[in-house]
Every structure is written in structure tokens, then in C-alpha cells.
Amino acid sequence: MNTPKTYTFGENELVELRHLEITFEISRKLAFLYLKALRISPLYFKDEVFFSISSFNRIMFVLSQPGSPGFLFPGSAAKGNVNLYKKGFLTKVTDAILEEAKTPRVLAEMSAASGRDSSMVKKLLSQDNVNSKIKKENK
């Protein structure tokens, strides 16, 4: 089996674009459209294309939470369903979703959901509280 290449830089893991092609059984062109809709910029090394799987996972985590508006991926058969647009389904990640995906709270929730060390979750949540207090004070 020819698995996609990965490179790890600290906590950030770069994965070859083929990961999306294989996982979702889509074409290379559609994989690029997925990244564009999720607002993840690809990284080009020689003739290979990579993307941040941790960014992908964080955005997907926010999009799939209860109460999220729903998302229509490029190439989805549901994109022709007008009722979904009326319900507020998105076709591109918004600035608000990107900002939420960047928060330590989301990373803490992802860590908790995966069963990681709870002390790290508490640290991330306390850091998120400190950051929100600083933002409020600066206003």
C-alpha cells in the first residue's frame, strides 16, 4: 500500500494531499477544493503537496459540533438541495469558525475526547480563560 507521506514539526503534522484523496475517495482537484473551502493553504515541496492535518482536524471538529450550521463540501450531491442553504449550511469556513478552531478550548476538548492526559486539558482551559480576560481588559 502506498500511504501518504507525513512530516511532523512539533505538534503540527503535515500530510500529503493524497491523504484526502484516499480517505474521501475523491480526485486531486476535489481535494484542493476541500482545502480551499476549509481555508487551509497547501504547502508545496518540490512536486508534492502537503497540508496541516492538525488544522484540518481542528476545523472539522468545530464544524461537526452540536449546534454547528452544517457544511456542504465541494462535489457533494447535497449542494443542489436549496433547503439546506435556507437552513444556513455553509459552503466555506467563516472567519468565526477559523477563530474558534484556533482557541485552546477546542484543542482541550479534542484532547479530552481522545482520552489524553486531563492535566493538559485543564492547563489549556485555564490558558483560554487567561486569554479571554486579557482581551476583555484591552477593550
Helices and strands as residue ranges (DSSP letters): E 6-9, E 12-16, H 18-24, H 28-38, E 43-45, E 48-52, H 53-63, G 77-80, H 82-86, H 95-102, H 104-113, H 118-138
